[in-house]
Amino acid sequence: MARVSVILGVFISSAIEANAIERLSATVATCAAVIDVVQRDGDVILRFPSKRIPGMTLYTRYVRNDRQCESNDRTVTKSVKTADQPQCELLVCSPRSHSQRR
């Protein structure tokens, strides 16, 4: 029984690690590094400072394509300032408008 518990624990921990989304700071990461993570993992969460509220950190999930989105979402291009570029173009999930739903 203990052996089964150990094996089950290994499977669960590897599944949790496989589903973890990498988190990067947009003020430190280059645009190319962010794009590499998105292409490799399918998505990434970027942290970046708020433009309106000093000291506040915001988070956005960027994706490789619409397969990483919910079924009623689509991808749209959004730019974020990274360490090396003022406008790094990436994809985010966005709800479809009623006229765009299938």
DSSP file (Angstrom, degrees, kcal/mol; ACC not computed):
  #  RESIDUE AA STRUCTURE BP1 BP2  ACC     N-H-->O    O-->H-N    N-H-->O    O-->H-N    TCO  KAPPA ALPHA  PHI   PSI    X-CA   Y-CA   Z-CA
    1    1 A M     >        0   0    0      0, 0.0     4,-2.0     0, 0.0     5,-0.1   0.000 360.0 360.0 360.0 -40.7    0.0    0.0    0.0
    2    2 A A  H  >  +     0   0    0      1,-0.2     4,-2.1     2,-0.2     5,-0.2   0.870 360.0  54.6 -64.0 -36.0    2.9    2.4    0.8
    3    3 A R  H  > S+     0   0    0      1,-0.2     4,-2.3     2,-0.2    -1,-0.2   0.906 107.0  49.9 -64.5 -41.4    4.4    1.7   -2.5
    4    4 A V  H  > S+     0   0    0      1,-0.2     4,-2.7     2,-0.2    -1,-0.2   0.894 109.5  52.6 -63.0 -40.5    1.2    2.6   -4.3
    5    5 A S  H  X S+     0   0    0     -4,-2.0     4,-2.3     2,-0.2    -2,-0.2   0.891 109.6  48.5 -63.1 -40.4    1.1    5.9   -2.3
    6    6 A V  H  X S+     0   0    0     -4,-2.1     4,-2.0     2,-0.2    -2,-0.2   0.930 113.1  46.9 -65.8 -45.8    4.6    6.8   -3.3
    7    7 A I  H  X S+     0   0    0     -4,-2.3     4,-2.1     1,-0.2    -2,-0.2   0.916 113.0  49.3 -63.0 -43.5    3.9    6.0   -7.0
    8    8 A L  H  X S+     0   0    0     -4,-2.7     4,-2.5     1,-0.2    -1,-0.2   0.900 109.1  53.2 -62.2 -41.0    0.7    8.0   -6.9
    9    9 A G  H  X S+     0   0    0     -4,-2.3     4,-2.4     1,-0.2    -1,-0.2   0.886 107.6  50.8 -61.6 -40.1    2.6   10.9   -5.2
   10   10 A V  H  X S+     0   0    0     -4,-2.0     4,-2.2     2,-0.2    -1,-0.2   0.922 111.4  47.8 -64.3 -44.8    5.2   11.0   -8.0
   11   11 A F  H  X S+     0   0    0     -4,-2.1     4,-2.0     2,-0.2    -2,-0.2   0.915 112.9  48.2 -63.0 -43.3    2.5   11.1  -10.7
   12   12 A I  H  X S+     0   0    0     -4,-2.5     4,-2.3     1,-0.2    -2,-0.2   0.926 112.2  48.1 -64.2 -45.7    0.6   13.9   -8.9
   13   13 A S  H  X S+     0   0    0     -4,-2.4     4,-2.1     1,-0.2    -1,-0.2   0.876 112.1  49.2 -66.3 -36.3    3.6   16.0   -8.4
   14   14 A S  H  X S+     0   0    0     -4,-2.2     4,-2.0     2,-0.2    -1,-0.2   0.868 110.9  50.7 -70.2 -34.3    4.8   15.6  -12.0
   15   15 A A  H  X S+     0   0    0     -4,-2.0     4,-1.4     2,-0.2    -2,-0.2   0.891 110.0  49.9 -68.1 -38.8    1.3   16.5  -13.2
   16   16 A I  H  X S+     0   0    0     -4,-2.3     4,-0.5     1,-0.2     3,-0.3   0.922 111.9  47.9 -65.1 -43.7    1.3   19.6  -11.0
   17   17 A E  H >< S+     0   0    0     -4,-2.1     3,-0.9     1,-0.2    -2,-0.2   0.877 108.8  54.5 -64.0 -37.8    4.7   20.7  -12.4
   18   18 A A  H 3< S+     0   0    0     -4,-2.0    -1,-0.2     1,-0.2    -2,-0.2   0.809 110.0  47.0 -67.0 -29.2    3.6   20.1  -16.0
   19   19 A N  H 3< S+     0   0    0     -4,-1.4    -1,-0.2    -3,-0.3     2,-0.2   0.477  84.1 116.5 -91.6  -2.3    0.6   22.4  -15.5
   20   20 A A    <<  -     0   0    0     -3,-0.9     2,-0.5    -4,-0.5    -3,-0.0  -0.470  60.6-138.3 -70.3 133.3    2.5   25.2  -13.8
   21   21 A I        -     0   0    0     -2,-0.2    23,-0.1    21,-0.0     2,-0.1  -0.803  20.7-119.8 -93.1 128.7    2.5   28.4  -15.9
   22   22 A E        -     0   0    0     -2,-0.5    23,-2.7    21,-0.5     2,-0.5  -0.427  25.2-150.7 -67.7 140.2    5.8   30.2  -15.9
   23   23 A R  E     +a   45   0A   0     21,-0.2     2,-0.3    -2,-0.1    23,-0.2  -0.955  17.3 178.5-116.7 130.7    5.7   33.7  -14.5
   24   24 A L  E     -a   46   0A   0     21,-2.6    23,-2.8    -2,-0.5     2,-0.6  -0.908  30.5-120.3-128.4 155.6    8.1   36.5  -15.7
   25   25 A S  E >>  -a   47   0A   0     -2,-0.3     4,-2.9    21,-0.2     3,-1.4  -0.869  15.5-151.1 -94.1 123.4    8.6   40.1  -14.9
   26   26 A A  T 34 S+     0   0    0     21,-3.2    57,-0.6    -2,-0.6    22,-0.1   0.751  95.7  60.7 -65.9 -23.7    8.2   42.2  -18.0
   27   27 A T  T 34 S+     0   0    0     20,-0.4    -1,-0.3    55,-0.2    55,-0.1   0.658 117.5  29.4 -77.7 -14.2   10.6   44.8  -16.6
   28   28 A V  T <4 S+     0   0    0     -3,-1.4    -2,-0.2     2,-0.1    -1,-0.1   0.745 105.4  79.3-110.9 -39.2   13.4   42.2  -16.6
   29   29 A A  S  < S-     0   0    0     -4,-2.9    54,-2.5     1,-0.1    55,-0.4  -0.426  74.0-127.5 -77.2 145.6   12.6   39.7  -19.4
   30   30 A T     >  -     0   0    0     53,-0.2     4,-2.1    52,-0.2     5,-0.2  -0.492  24.2-113.3 -82.9 161.7   13.3   40.5  -23.0
   31   31 A C  H  > S+     0   0    0      1,-0.2     4,-2.6     2,-0.2     5,-0.2   0.915 118.8  52.5 -60.6 -42.8   10.6   40.2  -25.7
   32   32 A A  H  > S+     0   0    0      1,-0.2     4,-2.4     2,-0.2    -1,-0.2   0.885 107.9  51.1 -62.1 -38.9   12.4   37.3  -27.3
   33   33 A A  H  > S+     0   0    0      2,-0.2     4,-2.0     1,-0.2    -1,-0.2   0.903 111.1  47.9 -65.7 -40.6   12.6   35.5  -23.9
   34   34 A V  H  X S+     0   0    0     -4,-2.1     4,-2.4     2,-0.2    -2,-0.2   0.932 112.3  48.9 -64.6 -45.8    8.9   35.9  -23.4
   35   35 A I  H  X S+     0   0    0     -4,-2.6     4,-2.7     1,-0.2     5,-0.2   0.890 108.8  54.3 -61.9 -39.7    8.1   34.7  -26.9
   36   36 A D  H  X S+     0   0    0     -4,-2.4     4,-2.3     2,-0.2    -1,-0.2   0.917 109.4  47.0 -60.0 -44.1   10.3   31.7  -26.4
   37   37 A V  H  X>S+     0   0    0     -4,-2.0     4,-3.3     2,-0.2     5,-0.5   0.920 112.6  49.7 -64.9 -43.4    8.4   30.7  -23.2
   38   38 A V  H  X5S+     0   0    0     -4,-2.4     4,-2.2     1,-0.2    26,-0.2   0.922 113.5  45.8 -61.6 -44.6    5.1   31.2  -24.9
   39   39 A Q  H  <5S+     0   0    0     -4,-2.7    -1,-0.2    -5,-0.2    -2,-0.2   0.875 119.1  41.9 -66.7 -36.6    6.2   29.1  -27.9
   40   40 A R  H  <5S+     0   0    0     -4,-2.3    -2,-0.2    -5,-0.2    -1,-0.2   0.930 130.3  22.4 -75.0 -47.2    7.6   26.4  -25.6
   41   41 A D  H  <5S-     0   0    0     -4,-3.3    -3,-0.2    -5,-0.2    -2,-0.2   0.638  97.5-119.8-100.9 -17.6    4.9   26.2  -22.9
   42   42 A G  S  <<S+     0   0    0     -4,-2.2    22,-2.4    -5,-0.5    23,-0.4   0.075  85.7  24.9  97.4 -24.6    1.8   27.6  -24.7
   43   43 A D  E     - B   0  63A   0     -6,-0.4   -21,-0.5    20,-0.2     2,-0.3  -0.986  56.8-166.8-162.3 166.6    1.4   30.4  -22.2
   44   44 A V  E     - B   0  62A   0     18,-2.1    18,-2.9    -2,-0.3     2,-0.6  -0.980  20.2-132.3-154.1 149.3    3.1   32.7  -19.7
   45   45 A I  E     -aB  23  61A   0    -23,-2.7   -21,-2.6    -2,-0.3     2,-0.4  -0.945  24.2-159.5-106.9 124.4    2.0   35.1  -17.0
   46   46 A L  E     -aB  24  60A   0     14,-2.8    14,-1.8    -2,-0.6     2,-0.4  -0.873   4.6-152.5-105.3 135.1    3.8   38.5  -17.1
   47   47 A R  E     +aB  25  59A   0    -23,-2.8   -21,-3.2    -2,-0.4   -20,-0.4  -0.859  25.0 163.9 -99.6 138.6    4.0   40.8  -14.2
   48   48 A F  E     - B   0  58A   0     10,-2.2    10,-3.3    -2,-0.4     2,-0.1  -0.991  39.3 -96.1-152.7 153.4    4.3   44.5  -15.0
   49   49 A P  E     - B   0  57A   0      0, 0.0     8,-0.2     0, 0.0     2,-0.1  -0.431  42.1-109.4 -73.4 144.2    3.9   47.8  -13.1
   50   50 A S        -     0   0    0      6,-2.9     5,-0.2     3,-0.4     6,-0.2  -0.466  15.6-148.8 -67.5 140.1    0.6   49.7  -13.4
   51   51 A K  S    S+     0   0    0     -2,-0.1    -1,-0.1     1,-0.1     0, 0.0   0.748  96.4  38.4 -78.9 -25.3    0.7   52.9  -15.4
   52   52 A R  S    S+     0   0    0      1,-0.2    -1,-0.1     4,-0.0    -2,-0.0   0.790 114.6  48.0 -97.7 -32.1   -2.0   54.5  -13.3
   53   53 A I  S >  S-     0   0    0      3,-0.1     3,-1.9     0, 0.0    -3,-0.4  -0.905  81.6-134.2-118.9 106.4   -1.3   53.4   -9.7
   54   54 A P  T 3  S+     0   0    0      0, 0.0     3,-0.1     0, 0.0    -3,-0.1  -0.275  89.2  16.4 -57.9 137.6    2.3   53.7   -8.5
   55   55 A G  T 3  S+     0   0    0      1,-0.3     2,-0.4    -5,-0.2     0, 0.0   0.320  94.8 123.1  84.0  -8.3    3.6   50.6   -6.8
   56   56 A M    <   -     0   0    0     -3,-1.9    -6,-2.9    -6,-0.2     2,-0.5  -0.722  49.9-149.6 -90.2 135.1    0.8   48.3   -8.1
   57   57 A T  E     -B   49   0A   0     -2,-0.4     2,-0.3    -8,-0.2   -10,-0.0  -0.884  10.9-162.0-104.3 132.7    1.8   45.2  -10.0
   58   58 A L  E     -B   48   0A   0    -10,-3.3   -10,-2.2    -2,-0.5     2,-0.4  -0.737   3.0-150.6-109.5 160.4   -0.5   43.8  -12.7
   59   59 A Y  E     +B   47   0A   0     -2,-0.3     2,-0.3   -12,-0.2   -12,-0.2  -0.988  12.8 179.1-133.4 139.5   -0.6   40.4  -14.3
   60   60 A T  E     -B   46   0A   0    -14,-1.8   -14,-2.8    -2,-0.4     2,-0.6  -0.998  22.9-135.2-140.0 141.1   -1.6   39.2  -17.8
   61   61 A R  E     -B   45   0A   0     -2,-0.3    32,-0.5   -16,-0.2     2,-0.4  -0.848  20.8-164.6 -96.1 123.5   -1.6   35.7  -19.3
   62   62 A Y  E     -B   44   0A   0    -18,-2.9   -18,-2.1    -2,-0.6     2,-0.3  -0.855   8.7-159.8-108.3 144.5   -0.2   35.6  -22.8
   63   63 A V  E     -BC  43  91A   0     28,-2.4    28,-0.6    -2,-0.4   -20,-0.2  -0.803  27.6-130.8-128.0 162.4   -0.8   32.6  -25.1
   64   64 A R  S    S-     0   0    0    -22,-2.4     2,-0.3    -2,-0.3   -21,-0.1   0.884  85.7 -27.3 -76.6 -42.4    0.6   30.8  -28.2
   65   65 A N  S >  S-     0   0    0    -23,-0.4     3,-1.7    26,-0.1    -1,-0.2  -0.919  78.3 -74.3-161.4-177.8   -2.8   30.5  -29.9
   66   66 A D  G >  S+     0   0    0      1,-0.3     3,-1.3    -2,-0.3     7,-0.1   0.589 113.0  78.8 -70.6  -8.6   -6.5   30.1  -29.3
   67   67 A R  G 3  S+     0   0    0      1,-0.3    -1,-0.3   -25,-0.0     4,-0.0   0.735  90.2  56.0 -67.5 -21.3   -6.1   26.5  -28.2
   68   68 A Q  G <  S+     0   0    0     -3,-1.7    -1,-0.3   -26,-0.1     2,-0.2   0.429  99.6  81.8 -87.5   0.1   -5.0   27.9  -24.8
   69   69 A C  S <  S-     0   0    0     -3,-1.3     6,-0.1     1,-0.1     2,-0.0  -0.564  91.9 -91.6-100.5 165.1   -8.2   29.9  -24.5
   70   70 A E    >   -     0   0    0     -2,-0.2     3,-1.9     1,-0.1    -1,-0.1  -0.310  47.0-102.6 -66.0 161.1  -11.7   28.9  -23.4
   71   71 A S  T 3  S+     0   0    0      1,-0.3    -1,-0.1    -4,-0.0    -2,-0.0   0.770 122.1  49.0 -63.0 -26.9  -14.0   27.7  -26.1
   72   72 A N  T 3  S+     0   0    0     29,-0.1    24,-2.2     2,-0.0    -1,-0.3   0.274 101.6  84.1 -96.9  12.7  -15.9   31.0  -26.3
   73   73 A D  E <   -D   95   0A   0     -3,-1.9     2,-0.3    22,-0.2    -4,-0.1  -0.666  55.9-164.7-107.8 165.9  -12.7   33.1  -26.4
   74   74 A R  E     -D   94   0A   0     20,-2.9    20,-3.0    -2,-0.2     2,-0.4  -0.880  28.3-100.3-136.5 169.8  -10.5   34.1  -29.3
   75   75 A T  E     -D   93   0A   0     -2,-0.3     2,-0.3    18,-0.2    18,-0.2  -0.762  34.3-178.2 -96.4 144.0   -6.9   35.6  -29.4
   76   76 A V  E     -D   92   0A   0     16,-2.2    16,-2.4    -2,-0.4     2,-0.3  -0.967  31.5-106.6-133.0 152.1   -6.2   39.2  -29.9
   77   77 A T  E     +D   91   0A   0     -2,-0.3     2,-0.4    14,-0.2    14,-0.2  -0.611  38.7 175.3 -81.4 135.7   -2.9   41.0  -30.1
   78   78 A K  E     -D   90   0A   0     12,-3.1    12,-2.6    -2,-0.3     2,-0.3  -0.998  19.8-139.4-138.8 139.2   -1.8   43.1  -27.2
   79   79 A S  E     -D   89   0A   0     -2,-0.4     2,-0.3    10,-0.2    10,-0.2  -0.772  17.2-175.3-102.6 148.5    1.5   44.8  -26.6
   80   80 A V  E     -D   88   0A   0      8,-1.7     8,-2.7    -2,-0.3     2,-0.5  -0.989  30.2-113.1-137.5 144.8    3.4   45.0  -23.4
   81   81 A K        -     0   0    0     -2,-0.3     2,-0.2     6,-0.2     6,-0.1  -0.681  39.4-176.1 -79.6 124.2    6.6   46.9  -22.5
   82   82 A T        -     0   0    0      3,-2.6   -52,-0.2    -2,-0.5   -55,-0.2  -0.541  44.5 -86.9-110.3-179.1    9.5   44.5  -21.9
   83   83 A A  S    S+     0   0    0    -54,-2.5   -53,-0.2   -57,-0.6   -56,-0.1   0.795 126.4  25.3 -60.0 -29.3   13.0   45.1  -20.8
   84   84 A D  S    S+     0   0    0    -55,-0.4    -1,-0.2     1,-0.2   -54,-0.1   0.556 120.9  47.7-115.1  -9.9   14.2   45.6  -24.3
   85   85 A Q        -     0   0    0      1,-0.1    -3,-2.6    -5,-0.1     3,-0.3  -0.994  57.8-148.3-137.4 138.1   11.2   46.8  -26.3
   86   86 A P  S    S+     0   0    0      0, 0.0     2,-0.3     0, 0.0    -1,-0.1   0.759  98.9  29.7 -72.8 -22.5    8.5   49.4  -25.7
   87   87 A Q        +     0   0    0     -6,-0.1     2,-0.7    -8,-0.1    -6,-0.2  -0.763  66.7 179.1-141.5  92.7    5.9   47.3  -27.5
   88   88 A C  E     - D   0  80A   0     -8,-2.7    -8,-1.7    -3,-0.3     2,-0.5  -0.853  27.4-137.7 -92.2 116.4    6.3   43.5  -27.5
   89   89 A E  E     + D   0  79A   0     -2,-0.7     2,-0.3   -10,-0.2   -10,-0.2  -0.654  36.8 155.4 -83.9 120.2    3.4   42.1  -29.5
   90   90 A L  E     - D   0  78A   0    -12,-2.6   -12,-3.1    -2,-0.5     2,-0.4  -0.838  39.1-105.5-135.4 171.0    1.8   39.0  -27.9
   91   91 A L  E     -CD  63  77A   0    -28,-0.6   -28,-2.4    -2,-0.3     2,-0.3  -0.823  29.9-177.3-103.8 141.7   -1.6   37.2  -27.9
   92   92 A V  E     - D   0  76A   0    -16,-2.4   -16,-2.2    -2,-0.4     2,-0.3  -0.928  32.1-106.2-128.2 157.4   -4.1   37.2  -25.1
   93   93 A C  E     + D   0  75A   0    -32,-0.5   -18,-0.2    -2,-0.3   -32,-0.1  -0.669  41.2 176.9 -82.2 137.9   -7.5   35.4  -24.8
   94   94 A S  E     - D   0  74A   0    -20,-3.0   -20,-2.9    -2,-0.3   -25,-0.0  -0.998  35.0-100.1-142.4 140.7  -10.5   37.7  -25.2
   95   95 A P  E     - D   0  73A   0      0, 0.0   -22,-0.2     0, 0.0     2,-0.1  -0.319  40.8-117.2 -60.2 140.0  -14.2   36.9  -25.2
   96   96 A R        -     0   0    0    -24,-2.2     2,-0.1     1,-0.1     5,-0.1  -0.483  27.7-116.1 -71.6 147.1  -15.8   36.7  -28.7
   97   97 A S    >>  -     0   0    0     -2,-0.1     3,-1.4     1,-0.1     4,-0.7  -0.433  33.0-102.8 -75.7 163.6  -18.4   39.2  -29.5
   98   98 A H  G >4 S+     0   0    0      1,-0.3     3,-0.7     2,-0.2    -1,-0.1   0.847 122.5  54.4 -57.7 -35.7  -21.9   37.8  -30.1
   99   99 A S  G 34 S+     0   0    0      1,-0.2    -1,-0.3     3,-0.0    -3,-0.0   0.691 107.6  51.2 -73.7 -17.5  -21.5   38.3  -33.9
  100  100 A Q  G <4 S+     0   0    0     -3,-1.4    -1,-0.2     2,-0.0    -2,-0.2   0.523  82.6 112.1 -97.4  -6.4  -18.2   36.3  -33.9
  101  101 A R    <<        0   0    0     -4,-0.7   -29,-0.1    -3,-0.7   -28,-0.0  -0.375 360.0 360.0 -69.9 145.0  -19.5   33.2  -32.0
  102  102 A R              0   0    0     -2,-0.1    -1,-0.1     0, 0.0    -4,-0.0   0.455 360.0 360.0 -86.8 360.0  -19.7   30.0  -33.9
